[in-house]
Amino acid sequence: MAEMFVGKASDFADRGRKVVAHGNTEIGIFRIGDAFYAYDNNCVHQGGPVCQGRIIPRVEEVLDDDRTSQGLRFSEDCINIVCPWHGYEYDLRTGRHQGDARLRLRPYEVKLDGDDVYVVVDATA
Protein backbone atom coordinates (compact mmCIF):
# COMPACT_ATOMS: atom_id res chain seq x y z
CA MET A 1 0.00 0.00 0.00
CA ALA A 2 1.11 3.53 -0.74
CA GLU A 3 -0.02 7.02 0.16
CA MET A 4 -1.05 9.24 -2.75
CA PHE A 5 -1.00 13.00 -2.17
CA VAL A 6 -4.37 14.46 -3.23
CA GLY A 7 -4.10 18.09 -2.11
CA LYS A 8 -4.06 20.51 0.76
CA ALA A 9 -6.83 20.31 3.36
CA SER A 10 -7.18 24.08 3.14
CA ASP A 11 -8.06 23.73 -0.57
CA PHE A 12 -11.13 21.60 0.22
CA ALA A 13 -14.28 23.54 1.06
CA ASP A 14 -16.61 22.12 3.69
CA ARG A 15 -18.80 19.61 1.82
CA GLY A 16 -16.38 19.93 -1.07
CA ARG A 17 -14.77 17.22 -3.16
CA LYS A 18 -11.98 16.36 -5.51
CA VAL A 19 -11.88 13.39 -7.89
CA VAL A 20 -8.41 12.04 -8.73
CA ALA A 21 -7.12 9.25 -10.96
CA HIS A 22 -4.92 6.42 -9.76
CA GLY A 23 -4.14 4.13 -12.68
CA ASN A 24 -7.51 3.07 -14.13
CA THR A 25 -9.33 3.97 -10.91
CA GLU A 26 -10.97 7.26 -9.98
CA ILE A 27 -11.24 8.17 -6.31
CA GLY A 28 -13.50 10.87 -4.85
CA ILE A 29 -12.23 12.65 -1.74
CA PHE A 30 -14.77 14.59 0.34
CA ARG A 31 -14.53 16.98 3.26
CA ILE A 32 -17.26 17.31 5.88
CA GLY A 33 -16.20 19.68 8.63
CA ASP A 34 -12.70 18.60 9.64
CA ALA A 35 -13.14 14.99 8.47
CA PHE A 36 -12.16 13.52 5.10
CA TYR A 37 -13.67 10.50 3.32
CA ALA A 38 -12.68 8.79 0.08
CA TYR A 39 -14.56 6.34 -2.17
CA ASP A 40 -14.15 4.58 -5.48
CA ASN A 41 -15.95 6.65 -8.14
CA ASN A 42 -18.13 3.68 -9.04
CA CYS A 43 -21.80 3.42 -8.04
CA VAL A 44 -22.71 -0.10 -6.90
CA HIS A 45 -25.92 0.07 -8.95
CA GLN A 46 -24.60 0.25 -12.51
CA GLY A 47 -21.11 1.73 -12.25
CA GLY A 48 -22.02 5.40 -12.61
CA PRO A 49 -19.61 8.18 -11.58
CA VAL A 50 -21.13 8.53 -8.11
CA CYS A 51 -18.41 10.83 -6.73
CA GLN A 52 -19.30 13.44 -9.34
CA GLY A 53 -22.93 13.64 -8.21
CA ARG A 54 -24.72 16.25 -6.12
CA ILE A 55 -23.84 16.60 -2.46
CA ILE A 56 -27.02 17.28 -0.48
CA PRO A 57 -28.40 16.81 3.02
CA ARG A 58 -30.59 13.72 3.37
CA VAL A 59 -34.30 14.45 2.93
CA GLU A 60 -36.29 13.25 5.95
CA GLU A 61 -40.00 12.99 6.53
CA VAL A 62 -41.26 14.67 9.70
CA LEU A 63 -43.85 12.52 11.48
CA ASP A 64 -46.30 13.60 14.17
CA ASP A 65 -46.88 11.42 17.27
CA ASP A 66 -49.72 9.65 15.44
CA ARG A 67 -47.36 8.99 12.47
CA THR A 68 -49.06 11.64 10.31
CA SER A 69 -46.68 13.30 7.89
CA GLN A 70 -45.88 16.91 8.68
CA GLY A 71 -43.80 17.37 5.55
CA LEU A 72 -40.16 17.04 4.63
CA ARG A 73 -36.96 18.62 5.90
CA PHE A 74 -33.25 18.42 5.21
CA SER A 75 -31.21 16.50 7.77
CA GLU A 76 -28.79 18.47 9.89
CA ASP A 77 -26.57 15.42 10.40
CA CYS A 78 -26.59 13.25 7.27
CA ILE A 79 -24.93 14.43 4.04
CA ASN A 80 -25.46 12.35 0.90
CA ILE A 81 -23.83 11.98 -2.48
CA VAL A 82 -26.32 11.27 -5.27
CA CYS A 83 -25.22 9.24 -8.28
CA PRO A 84 -25.95 11.31 -11.41
CA TRP A 85 -27.00 8.27 -13.44
CA HIS A 86 -29.95 6.87 -11.45
CA GLY A 87 -30.18 8.83 -8.20
CA TYR A 88 -28.76 6.25 -5.77
CA GLU A 89 -27.94 8.10 -2.54
CA TYR A 90 -25.07 7.27 -0.20
CA ASP A 91 -24.16 8.69 3.20
CA LEU A 92 -20.82 10.47 2.74
CA ARG A 93 -19.60 9.50 6.21
CA THR A 94 -20.24 5.76 5.80
CA GLY A 95 -20.59 5.17 2.06
CA ARG A 96 -23.77 3.21 2.75
CA HIS A 97 -26.82 3.40 0.48
CA GLN A 98 -29.75 5.14 2.18
CA GLY A 99 -32.32 2.51 1.23
CA ASP A 100 -30.25 -0.67 1.60
CA ALA A 101 -27.39 -0.70 4.13
CA ARG A 102 -25.95 -3.82 2.45
CA LEU A 103 -24.95 -1.61 -0.50
CA ARG A 104 -21.82 0.41 0.12
CA LEU A 105 -19.29 2.40 -1.86
CA ARG A 106 -15.74 1.05 -1.75
CA PRO A 107 -13.91 3.21 0.81
CA TYR A 108 -10.30 4.34 0.87
CA GLU A 109 -8.37 5.35 3.96
CA VAL A 110 -7.54 9.05 4.16
CA LYS A 111 -4.54 10.33 6.11
CA LEU A 112 -3.69 13.87 7.08
CA ASP A 113 -0.14 15.12 7.64
CA GLY A 114 -0.46 18.72 8.70
CA ASP A 115 -2.34 20.36 5.83
CA ASP A 116 -1.51 17.57 3.35
CA VAL A 117 -4.21 15.04 2.43
CA TYR A 118 -3.28 11.52 1.31
CA VAL A 119 -5.31 8.52 0.20
CA VAL A 120 -3.98 5.02 0.86
CA VAL A 121 -3.97 3.14 -2.47
CA ASP A 122 -2.73 -0.17 -3.84
CA ALA A 123 0.85 0.52 -4.93
CA THR A 124 0.55 -1.95 -7.85
CA ALA A 125 -2.49 -0.29 -9.43
Secondary structure, 3 states (H helix, E strand, C coil): CEEEEEEEHHHCCCCCEEEEEECCEEEEEEEECCEEEEEECCCCCCCCCHHHCEEEEEEEEEECCCCCEEEEEEEEEEEEEECCCCCCEEECCCCEECCCCCCECCEECEEEECCEEEEEECCCC
